[in-house]
């Protein structure tokens, strides 16, 4: 039997409020309705104490707009599509108490966890940036060092935060050529999945990966390892413009059917 995933729910979309996407919230809802989705989850960026020159997240004023407009849309589209308001919580190991407080202050209906930034001296570097300057800095620091810190951060995030889903697990340094995970990184991923299993945290199948590398985030062997642990899967487009809502969801059943043999054999890459 093909692993279960709901391809009529997009659990991860962003809007102009995050400062690096386009489109109003209603634009995303309309696109979801047109695509025949039954549920749309806004998972807007929440970052805490990040020192980065171009904010790519919402501030408190933005979240006020977010919830006000989200509640309006819930009423307007009641009976048409289920709309949920969540957060993609960027993990900062130096700000755990503040992150917890902020999550408690907002009525989030889903909390995703991710890690977008790496502390380097007195500033942060964007782990998912395609800017040449950022990539050169990461190359100078050493990809293995950065990746090790990334997986340590995700494991700590799952252990210390109340969260529902882990987003784009292996997207770290996705724009740095020649990236691969060594045996130590693979052990970290196994430990991370163990933590997710223990806390009943779902794994996101992020279909933006089809556009970046031809397969979703995370890699098939990671999904297989998650399935062996009974970890549930959530589909997320990581849309940053309305046209990307539900992107490539039609490819997921066949993709996951191909992973079934990996999950039963225990194979890794």
Buried (B, 14 or more C-beta within 10 A) or exposed (E): EEBEBBBBBBBBBBBBBBBEBEBBBBBBBBBBBEBEBEBBBBBBBBBBEBEBEEBBBBEEEBBEEBBEBBEEBBEEBEEEBBBBBBBBBBBBBEBBEEBBEBBEEBEBBBBBBBBBBBBBEEEBBBBBBEEEEBBEBBBEBEBBEBBBBBBBBBBBBBEBBEBBBBBBBBBBBBBBEEBEBEEEBBEBBEEBBBBBBEEEBBBBBBBBBBEBEEBBBBBBBBBBBBBBBEBBBBBBBBBBBBEBBBBBBEBBEEBBEEBBEBBEEEEBE
